[in-house]
Amino acid sequence: MFVCREQKKILEVRARVKFRKTLIFPNCISQTIVDRIIAQADQQPLKKDNIIRLIFVGRVGKEYRLHKIHLILERLRRLGYNPVLIIVGHLQDKLKLKDGIIYLGSRSRDETLKLIFESDIGIGPLGPTYTVPRKVVEYLALGKIVVVGKNAISKDLLKEYSREILELPEDDTKINEFVDELIRKVKENKQERTKYTSTLDKLFCKTKVLHILKNIKRM
């Protein structure tokens, strides 16, 4: 499990327990960072074009099954959009995709969060994982629609953020319907640009407490 130093005390108060076995990420997303990124971005006009920006943050490894994203990109192109997949992080396995991929490599914390904020869709792991990926928490905190694979995140997180998180179907014949729903959510999200500012407290202090308490019970 992981939390930020800035949020640890709040979590302890809400859960009424003292977290002793907690892994602290000093650069994990926090209210202070989010507020700064939002304030900077609010000074810029909204982009009005047919470009849909998808972003993946983290190490590109086989376990994340990022190659499955090509079906989404192809469907978006057929619908007249210009999808761009931005990859921020260490490139372990190069994707065999034709167009629309931008590899940025490692970036500073602020720059990475700014890139997430300016994107439309956050791409999480598309294969099963055993932790709560920090990238998914960052996407949610910055108000992004998130695409993940089946069993890629905890059921608690998926249930709590069912409006923001979409599971990529394993059946390729369902991809058209999935992308149509994805586009609808992206359009709604653009119309509600400031909605996420009130969800950060819930993100850390409710969902994370549920996750942490479950882990404590297993100890």
Protein Blocks (a to p, Z undefined) as FASTA:
>chain_A
ZZdfklmmmmmmmnopacfbbcddfkbccfklmmmmmmmmmmpccdddfbdcdddedjdd
fklommmmmmmmmmmmmnopacddddedddfbccddfbhpacebjadfklmmmmmmmpmb
dcddfbdcfbdcfklmmmmmnopacdddehkbcfklmmmmmmmpccddfblklmmmmmmm
mmmmmmmmmmmmmlmmmmmmmmmmmmmmmmmmmmmmmZZ
